[in-house]
Amino acid sequence: MKNENEKQSYYGYLDIRQGTVVLKEFKVANTESAIAYVKHLREIYKNKKIKLIQDGAGYHRAAEFQTYLEDLNKGVEQKDWLVERLVGRMCAFGTIWARTKHISL
């Protein structure tokens, strides 16, 4: 973390085929940054399927975010969705994200 008094937000992805975890820093974690992050992933993975593992954060449940995902998958059968959400109470990566506060990127 650049400054322990500064709040920093990260989104990250695990590429299971490559075995890598990559973090992307945002000023805040909100609906706008969640959508920007999905757009970022889509640029990297073009037309490949993306599975989002998310916790129950408000910005993950926000109507604007849900509408964005629905528009991406509009007219496509669920098994073929470009972006699919997997939701739980606590994101499996929560511990990893918490520990990023102690490293410099």
C-alpha positions, -999 to 999 in steps of 0.1 A, spaced: 0 0 0 13 34 -9 1 51 23 -14 31 52 -39 59 58 -51 58 22 -78 34 13 -71 15 -19 -93 -8 -38 -82 -37 -60 -100 -60 -84 -82 -91 -94 -84 -121 -116 -71 -156 -115 -63 -171 -149 -66 -208 -142 -51 -218 -175 -19 -197 -169 -18 -201 -131 -15 -163 -126 -33 -138 -104 -33 -101 -115 -45 -71 -95 -58 -39 -109 -60 -8 -87 -90 15 -86 -95 47 -65 -127 33 -51 -147 0 -52 -181 9 -66 -205 1 -95 -186 22 -119 -152 5 -112 -169 -29 -112 -182 -23 -147 -148 -8 -158 -131 -40 -145 -154 -63 -165 -147 -42 -196 -109 -46 -188 -113 -84 -186 -133 -85 -218 -104 -66 -236 -80 -92 -224 -101 -122 -230 -121 -110 -261 -149 -134 -267 -139 -160 -241 -162 -169 -212 -155 -151 -180 -167 -163 -146 -168 -136 -119 -164 -148 -83 -180 -121 -62 -191 -115 -26 -223 -97 -17 -209 -62 -19 -235 -36 -28 -218 -26 -60 -219 -63 -72 -257 -63 -66 -264 -28 -80 -291 -26 -106 -266 -8 -130 -241 -36 -127 -268 -63 -132 -282 -44 -163 -247 -42 -177 -242 -80 -174 -277 -87 -188 -269 -65 -218 -237 -84 -224 -255 -117 -223 -287 -106 -241 -300 -132 -265 -275 -158 -254 -284 -191 -236 -271 -192 -201 -246 -220 -209 -230 -196 -235 -229 -164 -214 -198 -143 -220 -198 -132 -184 -213 -153 -156 -215 -143 -119 -207 -168 -91 -218 -152 -59 -212 -161 -22 -211 -144 11 -174 -141 11 -152 -140 -20 -126 -168 -20 -100 -142 -27 -109 -119 2 -78 -129 21 -56 -122 -9 -71 -88 -14 -67 -79 23 -30 -88 21 -24 -66 -9 -25 -36 15 9 -47 26 26 -49 -8 37 -23 -33 24 -27 -68 
